[in-house]
Amino acid sequence: SIVDLALKRLNDYKNFRNLNQLAANLQINFLLLLIDNKKYNTALNEIENLISFCIDKKLFRHLGVCYVRKGVLFDNLKKKDSSQWYKKGINLLEKTYNQDLIPELKNEIKHYTTS
């Protein structure tokens, strides 16, 4: 995918600050495109890798978003425990002082699970 190509190119700049955040942002935006195009299984595979990346790089703001989007994917794939992922993401964002994202993510939940 184009995201994979962009991530490979970013590797050339691995000594720059905030590179991990940029890489996570690209992947998070790609996830939203997959969700928007109803490619839920592909998105679920991608999000598992991104969650590991965010944990490894201590990107907790991004991780909170991933958890909420994983809940959206679980809802759309009719899997159990979607609410667990919503709670986990929102709790993480609250504990890391990133409450500003919560209203936007709640709107995402409504938008992508009521269609």
Sequence and secondary structure as in RCSB ss.txt:
>XXXX:A:sequence
SIVDLALKRLNDYKNFRNLNQLAANLQINFLLLLIDNKKYNTALNEIENLISFCIDKKLFRHLGVCYVRKGVLFD
NLKKKDSSQWYKKGINLLEKTYNQDLIPELKNEIKHYTTS
>XXXX:A:secstr
 HHHHHHHHHGGGTTSTTHHHHHHHHHHHHHHHHHHTT HHHHHHHHHHHHHHHHHHT HHHHHHHHHHHHHHHH
HTT S HHHHHHHHHHHHHHTT GGGHHHHHHHHHHHH  
